[in-house]
Amino acid sequence: MRVEETGIPGTFRIDPEQLSDSRGVFYEALRTDDLERAAGISFRPRQINYSVSRRHTLRGIHSVHIPPGQAKFVTCVRGALRDIVVDLRVGSPAFGRHRVTALDAASGRSLYVPEGVGHGFLALTDDTCVCYAVSTPYVPGTQIDIHPLDPDLDLPWECAGTPLISDKDAKAPTLAEALAAGALPAYAAG
């Protein structure tokens, strides 16, 4: 697999080596030993989640307070999506910056999102299914939500029409509001 840092510290794009023949395609979606060797990341999944979304559904920007923190290995297993990560870690050299990655079932491409980095996506097809292997189990009350349409972030969702968002995301604070409230994690280099 090919591992490439995205420009947000600790966030990596992973492209698997696909083996194809007349039957179809095979690839290793996640090899934690390869991820550790290529990126220095020790990732141990503790929970696996799926979301299924219709076209134009916008989910995020979500993260988890540290502790407990939660790293994610995100893969689109059906359909296609525009994935955006935002560095929410106060003191990070990339604080407030974002990166866009196209994820789709055909490529097998995945994204490793470290603790403290916000994650969201726009479903580009009906029945888009996303798999999240996460480093910690869900703990109620630890979520960090940032409004995905925060005008100061001006994230390039490129949605034709009005996106479908949850009430929770529609009521989420902007990055500036979350920062002023002291609701964002601190950056820990290394």
Disulfide bonds with the S-S distance in Angstrom:
none
